[in-house]
Amino acid sequence: MDTLQLFADYLRIEEGHAERTINAYVKDVKRFRNWLDTEIKDNLPPLWTEVDARHIRAYLSHLQPGKAYTRRIISSLVVWFDYLVGVEKIRQTNPAREIKKPKLPKRNPSALTVEDTRRIIRAAEEHSRPSERLRNYSLIGFVVGSGLRRAETSNLAFRDITFQNALPYSVRVIGKGNKEREVVLAATAQTALYQWLNFRQRLLLELPPSAERDAVWIIPAGPHKGKRMSPGAIYRVVRTYSEKAGIEIERVFKGEKIKVSARPHILRHTWFTEGARNGANLRTLADQGGQSSLENLLTYVRVVNKDREAMASVMPDFYGEQGPKSVESIPEVSSGQLDKLWSSLSKEEKLKLLSKS
């Protein structure tokens, strides 16, 4: 068994990484190895024990990737060389840790309005093939109503569902880093899952022996009938009916603004944003969404005008003992001053303020 396969097995078994993450790491390491083997002309290609930071910098200079992809390559190589140092023990140092990751510009995550989300759900109901209509309609409602990642949705098994009064109440999820959590379902996700499970129960009677009967989200028709929906299949369903509904999200790609249709992670952003906007406790929101750090959670919570006002209204409680004041009683503060003050707070102070808002 080659070292890369052992590396992949280590990430899977010992670190609990998702398959998509493992595949990305392995692909990045392979590409770097191929470049070392073909582009180093002056000498023999270096062994892994001989690679240093100069090789990595030369590789990045050759590729000239964008900032986000540069960060990913560096992260992949950090994990790889950590493995060679700590597990294989064929190196003493990690050269990738000498490379500084470029900073990404901060941007608010894209989220849909409630009406745009409803348009996508209606498009799935109106434009799906009859054999897939209920599955697609229910799937989109479940994703936006539960906040699950597409891989988590794909991996969901019937045994992971807890019922109360014959309705789906919660689901057990194995998320990033092999961390387990129980997600209590909102009404939209409950309804979506209930109607799909009723149809799925009848569908099971028609499935071949090879069907994945414990998988919640399965393919209802065609040559792959009864197979578990992959994360890619879930991605395509959301993208297709976002396009049918005419929903576009503005993104920045290589410095230019482009418009793309909604994706599953946009529905996840929407779940976080609506939860925060409607007063959900942020600690609970982070727990239910599988977010372990405050900084990650804050990327989902857009600082819209209402949120700025809510933050301003609790500032006097933070500085003194007078208690909270109304927004009207606070002198006018510019958004730039608020941003500067917000940046100066610690993670714990930010969480305390946001939990009150």
N, C-alpha and C positions, 0 to 999 in steps of 0.2 A: 504494500500500500504506500503511495507516494505521500510526501510531506503535506501537500495541499489538502489531500483527502483527510489526513489525520487532523489537520487544522480545522477543516469543516466539521468533522466529528466532535472535536473539542468544543467548538462554539455551540454546537447543537446540544451536546449532552452536559457539559460542565457549565457553560455560560447561559444556556437556555435562550439563545437568540432565535428569532423567527427565520424561516427559510429564505425569505426575500433579503433579509439583512446578510445572512451567510453567503448567499449567491452574489450579492454586491461586493462583499469583501473579497471573495475568491476571484471574481472577475477582475477587480482592480489589481490584485496581486499578479494574476496571470498576464495582464497587459503590461505591467511594469517589467516582469520577467522577460516577456517577448521583446520589449524595447531594449533591455540590457543585452540580450543575446544577438540582436540584429544591428544595433546602432553604435555599439562600442567598437570602433574600428582599429584604434591604435594598439590595443592589447587584447588578450583573451577576455571574454566576458567575465565579470567578477562573480565569484561564488557569493551565496547569501552571507557568508561570514565576512566577506570583503566589502560589501556595499556600505557606502557612507553617505552623509548628507549631501555631498557634491553630486552624487549620482541622482538623488531624488530631485535636487534643484534643477539639474540638467533635463531630467524627464519632464518636469513641470514647464520648463522653458520651451521644450519641444512641443508639448501639447497645447500650451497657451489656453488652458480651460478657463471658463468663467469662475467667479469667486466661489459659488456654491459647489461646483464640481471639484475645484481645487481643495476645498475643505473636506469633501468626501474622500478624495484620493489620499490625502494626508491621514485622515481618520483610519482608513483601511490599512495603510502601511504601518501606522502606530500599533494597531491590533496585531498585525502580522509579526512585526519585529518583537513586540511584547511576548508573543507566543514562542518565537525562536529563543528569546532570552530566558523566559520563565519556565517553559515546558520542555522544549527540545534541548535547552541549555547549550546551544552551539555559539552563542554570542554573549558578550558582557554588557553591551550597551544597545540602545535603540536609536538609530540615526534619524528616524522620522520625528522623534520628539524635539529635534533641533530645528525643525521647520515651523515657522510661525504661520498659523492659519490666517488668511485675510478676513477682515471683519465684513459682515454682511450688513447692508443698510437695513435699519429697522423699518418694518412696515406692518400695518394692521392686517391680520388675516382676512381673507374674503369670506363673507357669510351672506346667505340669502335672506330676503325678507320672507315673512310668513306667506304672503301672496305668491311670490315666485316659487316657493316650495310646493304650494298647492297646485300651481300650474304644471310642475314636473310630474306630480302624482296623477293629475288628470290626464296628462299626455300618455302616461304608462297605461292608464285604463282605456283610453280611446284609440291608441295606435298599436298596441301589442297584438300579436297573433292570438287567436282565441285560446290556444293551448298554453300560452305563457302569460295571459293577461293578469290573472289573479296573483301569480307569483311575482311579476314585476311590480304591480301596484302595491302589494304587501311588502315587498323587499325594500322599496324606497321609503315607505312609511316607517318601517322598522329601523332602518339605518338612521334617519333623521330624528326618530323618537327615542333612540337608545344611546346615540353618541358612540357606538362601537366602531372600531377601525374595520376596514374591509377584510383583513385577515382574520380578525376576531369573529366577524360575522360568518365568514366562510367555515371556520373551525367549529362553529356552534353545533352541539349535539343535543338530541332530544333529552338525554339524561341530565343535561345542564339546566333544564328549565324547572323552576318551582312554580306550582299552581296554588292559587287561593280561590275558593268558590268557583272552580272549574275554569278560571281565567289564568293566563300566564301572568305571574306576579314579578318574577325576577329571573335573571340568567346568571350562571356561573361562567366567568370568562378567564381564560389564561392569556394575559397580555404580554407586553414587552418585558424582556428579562425573566420570562417564565413566572411572572407575578400573577397570583390568583386574586380575583375580586368578584363580589356579587353586585350586579347592577339591577336596581329596582326599576321596573319599566314604567315610563310615562304612558298616559292614556293612548297616544298615537301608536306607540310601539306595542302596547297590549292588544289593541284592536287589530293591528296589522298581523301580529303573530297568531292571534286567535283564529282569524279568518283563513290564514295560510295553513295552519295545522289541521283545520277541519277538512280542507281540500286535500292536503297531503295524506291524511288518513285513508281517504278513498283511493288516492293515487297508489299507495303502497300495495293495494290488492292487484294492481296491474303490472308491477315491476318485475323484471327478471331476477333470477337468483343472485346475479352479480351486483345488484343495486346496493348503494350505501344507505341502509335503512335507518341508521341512527343519525345521519346528517339531517339537520333542519332544513337547510336551503339546498334543494336538489333540482336537477334539470328535469322538467316535466314532460318533455317530448323530444323526438328525434333520435339519432343513433346513440347519443350519450344519455338517454333517458335513465333516471335513477342515480346518476353520478352526482357527487357533491359539487356545488358551484365553487369554482376557484375564485381567489381574490380578483383575478383578471376578468372573469365573467361578471362579477359584481360591478367592477369598474365600468365595463361596457354597457351594462344596463342603465346605470345612472347617467353616463355620458350620452347615450342614445336618446333618452327621453328628455334630458335637458336640452339637447339640440332640437328635438321635436317641439318643445315648448318655447323655443326661441330665447332661452335664458343664457346670457353671456356674462362672464366675470372678467374684469380688467386685471391683467397681470403685467409685470415688467419682465421681459426676456431679453438678455444681452443689451440692456440699456434702453430698449424700446418697449412702449406700451402695446400690448396685444390683447385680444379678447378671445377667451376660451369658454367652452361649455362647462357646466358644473361637473365635479367629480365627487366620489364618496367622501374625500377629506373635506370638501366644502360643506357637505351635509353635517359632518362632525363639527366643523367650525360653527355652523349655525346652531347646533345643539348647545355648545358651550356659550355662545354669545347670547342666545335667548334665555338660557338658564341664569346667566349673570344679570342680564337686563331686567329679568322679572323677579329678582330678589333672592335667588338661591344662595345658600351659604357656600362660600367659596371653598372651604375645606371639604365639604361634602361633594361639591362639584368636581374638585380635583380627584377625590377618591373614586367617585362613580365613573369618571372619564379615564382613569388609569394614568393620571399625571402626577408624577412623584415630586416635581419641583415647582416652586412658586413661579419662577421665571418662565417655565413652559406654559403654565396656566395663563400667565399674563399676556402671552402672545395671542391667546384666543379672545381675551376680553378687550374689545376695542374701546378706546377712550372717546366716546361720542359726547356731544354737548351735555346730555343728561347725566352721563357718568362724571364729567368734569364738575358739574354743579353739585352732584352728590358728594364728591370728594371735597370740594370747597366747603360744603356745609358742616363737615366734621373737623375741619382743620383747627378751629379754636379749642375743641376738646383735646386735640393733640398737643397744643402749645400751653394750655393753661387749665385752670380748674373751673372756668366759668360755665362749662357745659356747652352742648351743641347750640348753634344759632341758625337761624334761617338764612337762606342765600341772600335775601333782601338786606339783611343787617350787616353783611360783609362788604367792605370797600371793594370796588371793581378791581379785579386782578386779571392781567393779560394771560393768554394761553401760554406764552413763552415763559412767564414767571412760574406758572403752574408746572410746566414741563421740567423746569430747572429744579423746583422744589421736590417734585416726584422722584427725579433721578437721584436726589441726595438721600432719600430714605433707604433704610435697610430693608431686606426682604421681609423680616418679621413685622416692621412698621407698616409696610405696604399691605401685607395680609390683614393686619389688624384694622386698618382703615377701610379696605375693600369689604371686609366681612361686616362692617357696620353700615355700608352704603346701601 
